[in-house]
């Protein structure tokens, strides 16, 4: 579909930017930088402090926040800048994604390059992108009230909406690619189930990150020497442990991740194609990254690569599912 090439290439750029944003978000979270900017200025906030006085004023705002008061109350301007710039880049990159999406969208729309079927899908992406910015601020705001950390629920929602935006963009790219497909209902069903499985495991990983539960048990294959660690159901009612007990969440995350790898390997055995081989390879790499992240006590670089690996595995499974659909 040569006529779709400009639109497809534009969406490839958007997807790449969202992918980088997800990795940047992981770095921001892991370095405790996300609460360094205590105000949300969607229109004017793209400018950083430009003078020594402005930096001092920004630092004072930060020192009045829970993280500033309780964790970093002795911060100097140079120390503050180390965490400020990462959060600033994170927010600036989000604005750039909005521009890179909205401006070409308007141009493609008014020059008649978009099909009637594609227009509402792109509008949905635009709306969800705007909501993602608002959700990001709602997440940050939860850490500016009385505790120096954000709500792990809002963190998980923020990450998974970013992942959903990325996945939907990738799907649209595949729809515009014109790649050869084979109608394989069983592979399509299995890939769909595995995509859902990946999203569940990623959500649990986000809850772990929000609760800082990744550093609670840093051994493998056991958890601090236990196959079934104590404290799995310390909270009441029992079901709340799956959402608020770090030990329980890490336990379930580990075992579901292993089952996910087995599922992807089974998919490869059933359908030996380049895309299933890519998914199986990525699943093994992702498992190794997860183990390394645990064993190193959540090393920032490894943990960021682990989050990126989850997105790449999801991408591979989306390709598998798409290519198992009949054309048309």
C-alpha angles and dihedrals in degrees: 000000000000093000090062094051097097092049092045093049091049090053090049088058091048092049091049090051092050090049090053089047091056091052091045089051090054091052091048092052096043093051092048089240099129096089096049093097109058098182133065115216107165094182106032101024096090092088117082123212107292103192140040089254092051091050091050091050091049090050092052090053089052093048089056091058122088093255092048094047099041106029112019104023092137094054118138123206094264091050091047091050091059092066096030096061094055094052090043091053090047092055094041091052089052090055090049091052089053092052094043089052103039102043098050089041090059091046095048090045097053095041091055097245095130125082119228090248093053098049099073091044092056092046089054089053091050093051093046090049090056091048089051090061091051091047090051090056092045087055093050092045090058088065095050099066113066109327133055095237137065127247108276088215092057091044090054091047091050093051096044093049088053089050091048091051090050094046093048090049091051090050092053090049090053091048089055096043098078091217119169113265136194122211101237111156097183094051089046092053093046092048090050091052091048091049089055089047091053091051091052092049091047091051090052089049090053091050088050090052093049091051092041086234095144092083095048095086115022102176132093141242087005127044106243088328096314127108087197106026122213119253098044092133103026093125125076132256091040096231093060088071089074089062107029108023109088094201093052093046093049091047093052092041091054096049096042089050090055092048089049091055090050090050093052091047089051089052089054092051090051098045114025102197133134092256094051090047089052091050093049092048091050091048091056092046090049092051090052091048090051092051092047091049091054095044093051094050092253101312108205096232094045094045091051090049089049091056091046089049091055090055092048091050089051089050092053092050091049088054090049091052094046094050091050091062126093114252119252 
